[in-house]
């Protein structure tokens, strides 16, 4: 079973279009929407779909809020559903669905696939210079500090094999906001999973407004410092072993045959 896990908050304009696109791929994808009781009624739209389509599922969180815990709860629910492959993506169309077939194909001999804006063939469109600069700066800083073997360290468009989510101890993840992306990546690299990056073009959201604020960027920076501390003083031996593994088995080039087909 392949489960597409989508955290949402106030995405009522985007979610019905996204569900239709995912169903239209004809890949028998189970769509799991994790909604924090959105005031705009996003969850009601998903509930209507789930009532008439067995491939659409809703996890409604009434007493929790935040991208971090929503992602964790979504991962747990996907595993409960029996998922062998879990796809994590946003609901705003910044992660185009047309890449899903090639991302699944790229997973065939690795554990995690990252859709990457920062390898040859990847990029961003319809975004301001400032937002692009933030993406590139954040990734340069993360790669420099953490010495990760991948390029797009802030990518939230990812595919995992079941064993990855079972190994990274979901119950102990604690980042509340978008920093959860970095915390999950930290554990993936720490455990030495085989990874691959596939180029994709990030597109700006179709409807609604981005939730990115200076406070979120500051929180991500705090988490980066916290993770570096853990890397140096708590998980030092594991990371030394992982870095040796990645130096001997660097992630495969994302250019061919994994570049998206036209």
Secondary structure as the mmCIF struct_conf table of DSSP 4:
data_model
#
loop_
_struct_conf.conf_type_id
_struct_conf.id
_struct_conf.beg_label_comp_id
_struct_conf.beg_label_asym_id
_struct_conf.beg_label_seq_id
_struct_conf.end_label_comp_id
_struct_conf.end_label_asym_id
_struct_conf.end_label_seq_id
STRN STRN1 UNK A 2 UNK A 8
BEND BEND1 UNK A 9 UNK A 10
HELX_RH_AL_P HELX_RH_AL_P1 UNK A 12 UNK A 24
TURN_TY1_P TURN_TY1_P1 UNK A 25 UNK A 25
BEND BEND2 UNK A 27 UNK A 27
STRN STRN2 UNK A 30 UNK A 35
TURN_TY1_P TURN_TY1_P2 UNK A 39 UNK A 40
HELX_RH_AL_P HELX_RH_AL_P2 UNK A 42 UNK A 52
TURN_TY1_P TURN_TY1_P3 UNK A 54 UNK A 55
STRN STRN3 UNK A 56 UNK A 60
BEND BEND3 UNK A 62 UNK A 63
HELX_RH_AL_P HELX_RH_AL_P3 UNK A 67 UNK A 80
TURN_TY1_P TURN_TY1_P4 UNK A 81 UNK A 82
BEND BEND4 UNK A 84 UNK A 84
STRN STRN4 UNK A 85 UNK A 88
BEND BEND5 UNK A 91 UNK A 95
HELX_RH_3T_P HELX_RH_3T_P1 UNK A 97 UNK A 99
HELX_RH_AL_P HELX_RH_AL_P4 UNK A 100 UNK A 106
HELX_RH_3T_P HELX_RH_3T_P2 UNK A 107 UNK A 109
BEND BEND6 UNK A 110 UNK A 111
STRN STRN5 UNK A 112 UNK A 116
BEND BEND7 UNK A 117 UNK A 119
TURN_TY1_P TURN_TY1_P5 UNK A 120 UNK A 121
STRN STRN6 UNK A 123 UNK A 125
BEND BEND8 UNK A 126 UNK A 126
HELX_RH_AL_P HELX_RH_AL_P5 UNK A 129 UNK A 146
BEND BEND9 UNK A 149 UNK A 149
BEND BEND10 UNK A 151 UNK A 151
TURN_TY1_P TURN_TY1_P6 UNK A 153 UNK A 154
STRN STRN7 UNK A 158 UNK A 161
HELX_RH_AL_P HELX_RH_AL_P6 UNK A 162 UNK A 167
TURN_TY1_P TURN_TY1_P7 UNK A 168 UNK A 169
HELX_RH_3T_P HELX_RH_3T_P3 UNK A 170 UNK A 172
BEND BEND11 UNK A 177 UNK A 177
TURN_TY1_P TURN_TY1_P8 UNK A 178 UNK A 179
HELX_RH_AL_P HELX_RH_AL_P7 UNK A 180 UNK A 190
TURN_TY1_P TURN_TY1_P9 UNK A 191 UNK A 192
STRN STRN8 UNK A 195 UNK A 199
STRN STRN9 UNK A 201 UNK A 203
BEND BEND12 UNK A 206 UNK A 208
HELX_RH_AL_P HELX_RH_AL_P8 UNK A 214 UNK A 233
TURN_TY1_P TURN_TY1_P10 UNK A 234 UNK A 234
BEND BEND13 UNK A 235 UNK A 235
HELX_RH_AL_P HELX_RH_AL_P9 UNK A 236 UNK A 248
BEND BEND14 UNK A 249 UNK A 249
HELX_LH_PP_P HELX_LH_PP_P1 UNK A 250 UNK A 251
STRN STRN10 UNK A 252 UNK A 252
HELX_LH_PP_P HELX_LH_PP_P2 UNK A 253 UNK A 253
BEND BEND15 UNK A 254 UNK A 255
TURN_TY1_P TURN_TY1_P11 UNK A 256 UNK A 258
BEND BEND16 UNK A 259 UNK A 259
HELX_LH_PP_P HELX_LH_PP_P3 UNK A 260 UNK A 261
#
